[in-house]
Amino acid sequence: MAAIAVEGFARETHDAARVERARAVWAERVVTEYRSAQALSRYAQELLAVDAPRAEVEEAIDMVRDELRHVALCEAVVRAMGGAPGRPTPLDLPVPEAFRRAPAAQRAMGTAISMLVVNETLSVGYLDDLAGRAGDGVCGQVVRAILGDEAEHGAGDVPLVGRTLAACTPAERAEWVAFTEACVRPHLRRAEDALAGVPPAERVLEDEPAHAALGLFTPRRQALVLARTWRETLRPRLVALGLWAPAAP
């Protein structure tokens, strides 16, 4: 990946209040990318615990490296905007007790669905929308660099998911369908809340160039992009996997 001259970011060419908001958003991205690296590191251990094929373990390790690179890129943007990037609190990745006690095979499947199928698909939807509008400035370059990695993470099938579902009983499959719904519904509810009160005729994707140049969405556009990604990409993917009922909204 070509080096990005993040120090070339020109704060004075942007609205000061918008830069302040952008700094907070990119600081939050530092935290989420760090959490992704932690979760994928755990996923690599889970794959080892179930003796998954070596290629799948190596792919998980490669994804950890990508996420750490994203942390560094987002940190550089925060600094260029005059901020000081931080770390998650608590630093250790919180793990629910029920998840901790589950067998390694269940933990691996849960991580694969929540991270690789659901979250990565939504992330690519957001980044792809931004990448085409953010221009050639520092933020646009960073968005496209992250998109290049995330698109690979979310592309194609996740072999572990297919193997696990093929071996499931109907009752076990129903449990994974319910798990998937629990992963997806909060995203859909947030989008619905953001669009509450917005008439259907006004639910259009406006360009928002000043926001896009800083790697930002307005809440309305972010909700609309999520709804589009759900409708066009994530829902069809889940239906094809057997993790979402075709008749379910």
FENZI-V349511 format. One record per helix or strand of 3 or more residues. SS is the DSSP state (h for helix, s for strand). FROM is the first residue (numbers start at 1). LEN is the number of residues. Records with the same first field share a line. If there is no record, write none. Layout:
SS: FROM-LEN / FROM-LEN
This chain:
h: 6-3 / 11-3 / 16-34 / 54-27 / 97-5 / 104-28 / 138-16 / 159-8 / 170-26 / 200-3 / 209-4 / 219-23
